[in-house]
Amino acid sequence: MESSILKSKQIKNYINGAFIDSPSATINVLAPVDGSLLATVPMSGANELNNAVTSAKAAFESWSTTPIKERVQIFFRYKTLMEKNIKELAYLVHIENGKTIDEATAEVEKSIELTEFACSMPQLIQGRILEVSRGVECRIDHKPLGVVASIAPFNFPHMVPHWTIPNALVLGNCMILKPSEQVPISSNRIAEMLKEAGLPDGVLNIVNGDKEMVEAICDHPGIEAVSFVGSTTVAKIVYKRSCNSLKRCVALGGAKNHLIVMPDAHADMTASNVTASMSGCAGQRCMAASAMVAVGPVDHIIAKICDEARKIIPGQNLGAVISAQAKARIERYITEAEKAGAKVLVDGRNYKVEGKENGFYVGPTVIDFVTPDMAIAKEEVFGPVIAIMRAANVDEALAIENSSPYGNAASVFTQSGGVARYIMEKASAGMIGINIGVPVPREPFSFGGWNESKFGVGDITGESSIQFWTQMKKTSIKWNAEAKTNWMS
């Protein structure tokens, strides 16, 4: 599919409504599906960030005082543009990230839903007002922070920017977006379409770069808040560094999501859900199931999981992983677990797709008899791999789940309401699934984990994002001097 961005093979920064050439060095952006060169992207520096912040600050005064009912009209038009161009947007996600077209389309559909939610903000932030004493009223209004920043990961190049852009901008902020240097193409197209929808220049700015740019964003005195999505290791650094610069910050990290499978689970539904959860988006999502705890006699379900896994074919209904380095890392986890005594039931190592031999593919992999001390049981693999551990009872399974330092998601597969309720209450995770392998909340419910899967208070999506992207102004009002009845009056 033709795209002006792909034709140019050059990613630029987007500052004050225009794509700007960068004097910085560039790196190559490779297509995971076949290893071909897609574009080059600049590794911008602090001066380019300063220009973006200056642009955003200049736009803030007008944008923040534009009535919210007018701001959302731009996003209504933008939502329509996404719906009209969904095939192109999905193709860009597919080509730069490696997802299948169906998965990429679903990602863009989620972006549309997120934008739709932002359009409901006028109904959600109506200022509260109450007569607190005779002749005295108090009111609360939500006011934007100013210039904010969003640092996005490679695994959802279109959706994760929409976790932040629509809500933050509709609420009156101006934004600096830093996409992953591995997937910068979708962000450029987002900027083009928002401009077409009528977003004023300077309200959204995009700076490309790597670690240096992330550090500059955390340190910049002109940025009031930072959101981050990525690995836990980097999330901790971003959170500490941003807070040290007196910013508010929510940093979402990695995960090790456990699926607890009980003997009474519906076998076909469980096998289908578990397999889809571990292999969807090639396992490159922080809600992927990478650990399964088999409670008691569930070998019949594991056999069905293997059957389902064998139906997933790289290059057809399974996409590529992001890079050659990622492929090597994932396969190393499998090999190390096998050497440590785990049994590989379905092996996805060394997979080559005909006609795309230079692509980065790992086949679906099912590993049984993993022990909790193995690296594959504890660390985020980020590939289409599920490690199966064995437990004698529910409490032993919960002990395995609760021992993880992460806390994004946990699910249980059972037909027992009592068991489901028990696990729902005891699992140490922010998002729980009952017979659901990927328990991602739909809007208006917010996305957010616990423990080392999230640092900071509140969420960057859903209704709770209002608290993150705004500050409250409280006003007490009195007009009639004669109404003196108590200490407040």
Protein Blocks (a to p, Z undefined) as FASTA:
>chain_A
ZZfklmnopacddeehiacddfbdcdddddfknopafbdcddddfklmmmmmmmmmmmmm
mmmmpcfklmmmmmmmmmmmmmmmmmmmmmmmmmmnopafklmmmmmmmmmmmmmmmmmm
mmmmgccdddfbghiacddddddfbjadddddfklmmlmmmmmmmmmmmnopacdddddf
klmmlmmmmmmmmmmnopaehkaccddddfklmmmmmmpmkbfbdcddddfklmmmmmmm
mmmnopacdddddddddddddfklcfklmmmmmmmmmmggnlpafkbcfbdcdehjfklm
mmmmmmmmmmpcghiloccdfbfklmmmmmmmmmmmmmnopacfbdcehiacehilmbcc
ddddddehiafkbmklmmcfkpabddddddfbfklmmmmmmmpmbffbccdddfbfklmm
mmmmmpccfbdcehiablcdcdfbdcddehjlbgcedjfehjklmmmmpccddddddfbl
mlcfbfkZZ
